Amino acid sequence: DYLATRPEIDSNRIGVVGYSMGGNQSFLLPAVDNRIKVVVSCVVPADSGEWGKPGVVTHNFSARLSDRAVLMCMGKEDGFYTKEQAERIQELIPSDKKRLIWYEAGHKLPVDWVADAVAWIQEHL
C-alpha cells in the first residue's frame, strides 16, 4: 500500500525478494496481494506443517502464485529443507514462469544468487 502512494514507483511493476524466513514471506505476500508480479525466494525453510493440511505454511500458498514469475534460489547442503521438499514446493507453483536454481552451498548462498535474482527481475518485471 505504501509503494502505491509513491509517485516514482510504477505500481504495475512490484516484486518481492525474500531470504530464509523472508523466503517464506515471499510466498505468502503475493498469494494475498495481486500487485506483486515477481518473486525471488531464497533458501526457503521447509515447513513443519503437514503437507495438504491447513495452515500458514509455504507449500499451502504455492498454488496461489499461478500468474507470477517465481525464482527459487536454494543451497544443496541446507539443513532447513531437503532437495525433495524444495522441489515439491516449486512443483506446486502452477506458473509457467518458474525456475529453481541449486547452488553448491548451505543456508548461506554464494553471491552469485544476487546476479541471478536481478536477471530474473529484469526479465519478468
N, C-alpha and C positions, 0 to 999 in steps of 0.2 A: 504494500500500500504506500509506503514511504517513497519508493522509487517512482511510482506513478505520479507523485507530486512534483518531481524534479523535471524542469523543462529541458535539461540537457540529456535526459535519459529517454531513449526510444523504448516505450513500454511494450512494444511488439518484439523486442529483442532482449529478453531477460533469460539468463541461465543461472545455474547453481553449481558450485563445486563444493564437495564435502570430503573430508578425510577422517577415517576411523569412525568415531561416533557421529561425526558430521556427515560421513558417508551414509549412515542410516537416515539422517535427516534429509539428505539429498534425494532419497526415495519418497519420504513422507510428504515433504513440501510440494513437489509438483503433482503428487497424487491428489492433492486437495486444492491446488491453485493452477488453473489452466494457463495463466500468464507466463509460466516458466516453460520455455521451449527446449532448452538444452540442459543435460545433466552430465556431470562428471563426478563419479563416485569412486573414492579410493579406499582400499583395504577395509571394506565393509565387514564388520564383525558378523558372524552368523548369529542368528537369534536363538535364544534358549527356548522360545515358544515352540510348540509342536506344529509341524507342517500341516496346513489345512485347518488348523484351529483358529478361532477368532483371537484377535489381539493386535496391539500396536507393534508389529514386527515387520521388518523389511520385506520378507517374502510375501506378506499379505498385501502389500502396496504395489508390488511389481506389475500386476495386471492392469493397473490404472495408468500406466505410462505408455499407452498404445500410440500416441501421436508425438512422442518426444524422441529426441536423439539422445541415447544413453550410452555413455562410455564408462566401463568399469576398469579400473587400474588395480591389479591385485598382485600380491607377493606370493611366490610359490612356497615359501617357507614360513608363512604367517601362522602363528598358533591360534589365532582368533577364528579361523574357519578352515575347512578342508577344501580341496580343489573341487570335490563333488558339490559341496554346499554352494560355493561361488558360482559354479556352472549352472546349478539348479535355479538360483536367483536370476541369473541372466536369461535362462531359458523361459522363465515365467513372464518376461517382458515381451508383450505382443508387438512391439515396434519392429518395423523393417529397417530402422536406423539404430542399430545397437552394435556394440563391439566390446569384447573382453580382451584386455591385454594383460599377459602374465610377465612379471619381472623376476629376475633372479634376486630375490630379496625376501625379507621377512615383513614385519609391520612397518618398517621404515623403508619406503621406496627410494630407488636411486633418483637423482634429479631429472633423469630423462622423462619421468612422468609429466613434468610441467610442460615440456615441449609437445608431448602427445596430447595433453589436455588443451593447450592453446590451439593446436591444429584442429582438434575436434570442434572446439567452439567456433573457430573461424569458418570451418566448413559448413556447420549446421545452424549458425546464428547469423 
